[in-house]
């Protein structure tokens, strides 16, 4: 089996399969037997620190699938910013377009994962990074003088087959999307938490990935198949729409077809980031032009494997890991 399909379209070093722009967070995850009660001192079964955020997590699994990825955006110039550069590079994610903003603090999240229920609780610090602007993107981590012309900055952005964004930075991201659209790049978005201005970005993208909570904030309390149909009616330009709903599974629309997919049963250890891994797997299938009937089971398998381990950086290990899981599920039926 070809474990490195992402290289087949181009062997040029300056062309990435996926360029990501999105929030970058440091996650500290504690695996505990239960959530602590008031005034309880609780020993963690395991702890780890990882790069977090929807886009970094998606790029991480794409890199393990053999895709060539690059992350652009801002980090703080604190110790956590330095740590992120090293950690992302260790995950084979290019960091040449990450900008260390002087005098700022990197976003940080403390996550408590209940191993008994497979759920999580999150406490987060938004950090002190400014909103993303083109002049900031003109910087480099060495603190070079920013470029002044927007056109010059946009032309410097990395070449990629697909641009993947989250639902933030609503003022600058449309300019970035427009630049990539001119290049013929496909655009995808992971909507994440509902924000009204995220809706402004949806008419600009080809692949929409959103949690059911986001869709229901827009269309009301409806079943998944109705939500994806309503989403297609609202954003006709999108060639792919995928809505995820945790243990309830997912639903997708493509080429007039609606496909539903249940979640694969696993013993969940940590669900934090499962949706981000699902999105990364969907992007892999998007680049491969797989039909939804193949794409949704694959993405559900990747998310299920992630839930069996702590953090977002180890499982699934590679494409073969996902295909083996799918084979095992098929044989178990």
C-alpha positions as CSV (number, residue, x, y, z in Angstrom):
1,X,0.0,0.0,0.0
2,X,1.2,3.4,-0.9
3,X,1.8,5.2,2.4
4,X,2.9,8.5,0.8
5,X,0.2,9.4,-1.7
6,X,0.5,13.1,-1.0
7,X,3.7,13.4,-3.0
8,X,2.3,12.0,-6.2
9,X,1.0,15.3,-7.6
10,X,4.2,17.2,-7.3
11,X,7.7,16.5,-6.2
12,X,8.6,20.2,-6.0
13,X,10.0,21.3,-2.6
14,X,8.2,24.6,-2.8
15,X,4.7,23.2,-3.2
16,X,2.8,21.9,-0.1
17,X,-0.2,19.6,-0.1
18,X,-1.9,21.7,2.6
19,X,-1.1,25.2,3.9
20,X,-2.8,25.9,7.2
21,X,-3.8,29.3,8.8
22,X,-5.3,29.1,12.2
23,X,-5.2,29.4,16.0
24,X,-2.1,27.8,17.5
25,X,-2.4,26.7,21.2
26,X,-0.2,24.9,23.7
27,X,-2.3,22.1,25.3
28,X,-1.4,20.6,28.6
29,X,-3.5,17.4,29.0
30,X,-4.0,15.5,32.2
31,X,-5.6,12.0,32.1
32,X,-7.5,11.4,35.3
33,X,-9.7,8.6,36.7
34,X,-12.5,11.2,37.3
35,X,-13.0,14.9,37.4
36,X,-11.7,16.4,40.7
37,X,-14.3,17.3,43.3
38,X,-14.0,20.7,45.0
39,X,-10.8,20.9,47.1
40,X,-9.8,17.4,45.9
41,X,-6.1,16.8,45.2
42,X,-6.1,14.3,42.3
43,X,-3.1,12.4,40.9
44,X,-3.1,12.2,37.1
45,X,-2.6,8.8,35.4
46,X,-0.6,10.5,32.6
47,X,0.2,14.1,31.4
48,X,1.5,15.5,28.2
49,X,2.0,18.8,26.4
50,X,1.2,19.2,22.7
51,X,0.5,21.7,20.0
52,X,-3.2,22.3,19.8
53,X,-5.8,24.1,17.7
54,X,-7.9,22.7,14.9
55,X,-5.5,23.5,12.1
56,X,-2.3,22.3,13.7
57,X,-3.9,19.1,14.8
58,X,-5.3,18.5,11.2
59,X,-1.9,19.2,9.7
60,X,-0.3,16.8,12.2
61,X,-2.3,13.8,11.1
62,X,-1.9,14.8,7.4
63,X,1.9,14.8,7.9
64,X,1.6,11.3,9.3
65,X,-0.4,10.3,6.2
66,X,2.6,11.4,4.1
67,X,1.3,14.9,3.2
68,X,3.6,17.9,2.9
69,X,2.2,20.6,5.2
70,X,3.0,24.1,6.3
71,X,1.5,26.2,9.1
72,X,1.3,30.0,8.9
73,X,0.2,32.5,11.6
74,X,1.4,34.0,14.8
75,X,2.9,32.7,18.1
76,X,4.1,34.5,21.2
77,X,7.8,35.3,21.7
78,X,7.8,33.5,25.1
79,X,9.2,30.1,26.0
80,X,6.0,28.4,24.7
81,X,6.4,30.0,21.3
82,X,9.9,28.6,21.1
83,X,8.6,25.2,22.2
84,X,5.9,25.2,19.5
85,X,8.4,25.8,16.7
86,X,10.4,22.8,17.8
87,X,7.4,20.6,18.4
88,X,5.7,21.4,15.1
89,X,8.9,20.8,13.2
90,X,9.2,17.4,15.0
91,X,5.8,16.6,13.5
92,X,7.1,17.3,10.0
93,X,5.0,20.6,9.7
94,X,7.0,23.4,8.1
95,X,7.2,26.5,10.3
96,X,8.9,29.0,7.9
97,X,5.7,31.1,7.9
98,X,5.1,31.3,11.6
99,X,5.7,34.7,13.0
100,X,7.0,35.3,16.6
101,X,5.3,38.6,17.7
102,X,7.5,40.6,20.1
103,X,6.1,41.1,23.6
104,X,3.2,38.6,23.3
105,X,2.1,35.5,25.2
106,X,1.2,32.2,23.4
107,X,-2.3,30.9,24.0
108,X,-2.4,28.0,26.5
109,X,-5.0,25.4,27.5
110,X,-5.3,23.0,30.4
111,X,-7.3,20.0,29.5
112,X,-8.6,17.5,32.0
113,X,-9.5,14.2,30.3
114,X,-11.7,11.8,32.2
115,X,-10.6,8.3,31.2
116,X,-13.7,6.7,32.6
117,X,-16.1,8.6,30.4
118,X,-13.8,9.6,27.6
119,X,-14.8,13.3,28.0
120,X,-12.8,16.4,28.7
121,X,-13.0,19.8,30.5
122,X,-10.9,22.7,29.2
123,X,-9.5,25.8,30.9
124,X,-7.8,28.2,28.5
125,X,-5.8,31.4,28.4
126,X,-6.3,33.2,25.1
127,X,-2.8,34.7,25.3
128,X,-2.0,38.2,24.2
129,X,-1.4,37.8,20.4
130,X,-2.9,40.6,18.2
131,X,-5.4,39.9,15.4
132,X,-3.7,38.5,12.3
133,X,-2.8,41.2,9.8
134,X,-0.9,41.1,6.5
135,X,2.0,43.2,8.0
136,X,2.4,40.6,10.7
137,X,2.7,37.9,8.0
138,X,5.4,40.0,6.4
139,X,7.5,39.3,9.5
140,X,9.6,36.2,10.1
141,X,10.7,34.6,13.3
142,X,14.0,36.4,13.2
143,X,12.1,39.7,13.6
144,X,12.7,41.1,10.1
145,X,11.2,44.4,9.1
146,X,7.6,43.8,7.8
147,X,6.8,44.2,4.2
148,X,4.6,47.2,3.5
149,X,2.6,46.2,0.4
150,X,-0.2,43.8,0.8
151,X,0.4,42.3,-2.7
152,X,4.0,41.6,-1.9
153,X,3.1,39.8,1.3
154,X,0.4,37.7,-0.3
155,X,2.7,36.6,-3.1
156,X,5.1,35.4,-0.4
157,X,2.6,32.9,1.0
158,X,3.5,29.3,0.5
159,X,2.3,27.4,-2.6
160,X,-0.2,24.7,-1.8
161,X,-2.8,22.4,-3.3
162,X,-5.2,23.1,-0.5
163,X,-5.6,26.0,2.0
164,X,-7.1,24.9,5.4
165,X,-8.4,27.5,7.8
166,X,-10.4,27.7,11.0
167,X,-13.3,30.1,11.7
168,X,-11.2,33.0,13.1
169,X,-9.3,36.0,11.8
170,X,-12.3,37.2,9.7
171,X,-10.7,40.4,8.5
172,X,-7.5,39.0,7.0
173,X,-8.4,35.5,6.0
174,X,-10.7,36.7,3.1
175,X,-7.6,38.4,1.5
176,X,-5.6,35.2,1.9
177,X,-8.4,33.1,0.5
178,X,-8.6,35.4,-2.5
179,X,-4.8,35.0,-3.1
180,X,-5.0,31.3,-3.0
181,X,-8.2,31.2,-5.2
182,X,-6.2,33.1,-7.9
183,X,-3.6,30.3,-7.7
184,X,-6.2,27.6,-8.3
185,X,-5.9,26.3,-4.7
186,X,-8.8,24.5,-3.1
187,X,-10.0,26.0,0.1
188,X,-11.3,24.2,3.2
189,X,-12.6,25.4,6.6
190,X,-13.1,23.7,10.0
191,X,-15.7,26.0,11.5
192,X,-15.2,25.0,15.1
193,X,-17.1,26.9,17.8
194,X,-19.9,29.0,16.5
195,X,-19.1,32.6,15.7
196,X,-21.4,34.7,13.6
197,X,-18.5,36.2,11.5
198,X,-17.4,32.7,10.5
199,X,-20.5,32.5,8.4
200,X,-19.0,35.3,6.2
201,X,-16.2,32.9,5.3
202,X,-18.3,30.0,4.2
203,X,-19.3,31.3,0.7
204,X,-15.6,31.5,0.0
205,X,-14.6,27.9,0.4
206,X,-14.8,24.6,-1.4
207,X,-14.9,22.2,1.6
208,X,-16.9,23.0,4.7
209,X,-16.3,20.9,7.8
210,X,-18.4,21.8,10.9
211,X,-19.6,20.3,14.1
212,X,-23.3,19.8,14.5
213,X,-23.4,22.4,17.2
214,X,-22.3,25.0,14.7
215,X,-24.9,23.9,12.1
216,X,-27.7,23.9,14.7
217,X,-26.7,27.4,15.8
218,X,-27.5,28.4,12.2
219,X,-30.4,26.2,11.2
220,X,-31.9,25.0,14.5
221,X,-32.4,21.6,16.1
222,X,-32.6,19.3,13.1
223,X,-31.3,15.8,12.3
224,X,-27.9,15.5,10.6
225,X,-29.2,14.7,7.1
226,X,-31.4,17.8,7.2
227,X,-28.6,20.0,8.5
228,X,-26.3,19.0,5.7
229,X,-29.0,19.6,3.1
230,X,-29.7,23.0,4.6
231,X,-26.0,23.8,4.5
232,X,-25.8,22.9,0.9
233,X,-28.7,25.1,0.1
234,X,-27.0,28.0,2.0
235,X,-23.6,27.5,0.4
236,X,-24.1,26.2,-3.1
237,X,-20.5,26.9,-4.1
238,X,-19.1,24.2,-1.7
239,X,-18.3,20.9,-3.4
240,X,-18.0,19.1,-0.1
241,X,-19.9,19.6,3.2
242,X,-19.2,17.4,6.2
243,X,-21.0,17.7,9.6
244,X,-19.7,15.8,12.7
245,X,-21.6,15.0,15.8
246,X,-19.2,13.0,18.1
247,X,-20.5,9.6,19.1
248,X,-23.5,10.2,16.8
249,X,-21.3,10.0,13.7
250,X,-21.1,12.3,10.7
251,X,-22.9,13.2,7.5
252,X,-21.6,14.5,4.2
253,X,-22.9,16.1,1.0
254,X,-21.1,15.8,-2.3
255,X,-22.4,15.7,-5.9
256,X,-26.0,15.7,-4.9
257,X,-25.5,12.7,-2.6
258,X,-26.0,12.6,1.2
259,X,-24.1,9.9,3.1
260,X,-24.3,9.2,6.9
261,X,-21.6,7.5,8.9
262,X,-21.8,6.2,12.4
263,X,-18.9,6.5,14.9
264,X,-16.7,3.4,15.1
265,X,-17.0,1.8,18.6
266,X,-13.8,2.1,20.6
267,X,-12.8,2.3,24.3
268,X,-12.3,6.1,24.4
269,X,-9.5,7.4,26.5
270,X,-9.3,11.0,25.4
271,X,-11.7,12.7,22.9
272,X,-10.0,16.0,22.9
273,X,-9.0,16.8,19.3
274,X,-11.0,14.0,17.7
275,X,-12.9,16.4,15.5
276,X,-9.6,18.0,14.3
277,X,-8.2,14.6,13.4
278,X,-11.5,13.8,11.6
279,X,-11.1,17.1,9.6
280,X,-7.5,16.3,8.7
281,X,-8.6,12.9,7.4
282,X,-11.4,14.5,5.4
283,X,-8.8,16.8,3.8
284,X,-6.7,13.7,2.8
285,X,-9.8,12.2,1.1
286,X,-10.6,15.6,-0.5
287,X,-7.1,15.8,-2.1
288,X,-7.5,12.2,-3.2
289,X,-11.0,12.9,-4.7
290,X,-12.5,9.9,-2.8
291,X,-16.3,9.5,-2.9
292,X,-18.1,10.2,0.4
293,X,-18.9,6.5,0.8
294,X,-15.2,5.9,1.3
295,X,-14.2,9.2,2.8
296,X,-16.5,9.2,5.8
297,X,-15.7,5.7,7.1
298,X,-12.0,6.6,6.7
299,X,-12.3,9.9,8.7
300,X,-14.4,8.2,11.3
301,X,-11.7,5.5,11.7
302,X,-9.0,8.1,12.1
303,X,-11.0,9.9,14.8
304,X,-11.7,6.7,16.6
305,X,-8.1,5.7,16.7
306,X,-7.2,9.1,18.1
307,X,-9.7,8.6,20.9
308,X,-7.9,5.5,22.1
309,X,-4.8,7.5,23.1
310,X,-3.9,10.6,25.0
311,X,-3.2,13.7,22.7
312,X,-3.4,14.3,19.0
313,X,0.2,13.4,17.9
314,X,0.5,9.7,17.8
315,X,-2.6,7.9,16.5
316,X,-3.4,7.1,13.8
317,X,0.3,6.5,13.1
318,X,-0.1,6.4,9.3
319,X,-2.5,5.4,6.5
320,X,-1.9,1.7,7.1
321,X,-3.0,2.2,10.7
322,X,-6.4,3.5,9.5
323,X,-6.9,0.9,6.8
324,X,-6.0,-1.9,9.2
325,X,-8.6,-0.6,11.7
326,X,-11.2,-0.5,8.9
327,X,-10.4,-4.0,7.9
328,X,-10.8,-5.2,11.6
329,X,-14.2,-3.4,11.8
330,X,-15.4,-5.0,8.7
331,X,-14.4,-8.5,9.8
332,X,-16.0,-7.9,13.2
333,X,-19.4,-7.4,11.6
